Amino acid sequence: GMFIHPEQIAAVVARHPEVLRARLVVDQSDAVDVMTLRCEVASPAEGLAAAIARTVNAVCKLKGRVELVTPDSLPHDGKVIDDVRVLV
């Protein structure tokens, strides 16, 4: 399992001022946990997603995907981590 804390996501975002807001989504693919950090960015620079992914790995000690999304596309519900795995 993965153990990521909101403070770690805040630390990742703090290193990338281009990121307006972020949400870590934890899901499963073929019975393997997968995490994707969705980052709201106004104008993404080339290589930004890869740079954020390296920071995620450095801060969280886990590899994850990074998805750059447009501003205001993430829900405004206060969640930093959204676990959408379906337990069976």
Secondary structure, 3 states (H helix, E strand, C coil): CCCCCHHHHHHHHHCCCCEEEEEEEEEEECCEEEEEEEEEECCCCCCHHHHHHHHHHHHHCCCCEEEEECCCCCCCCCCCEEECCCCC
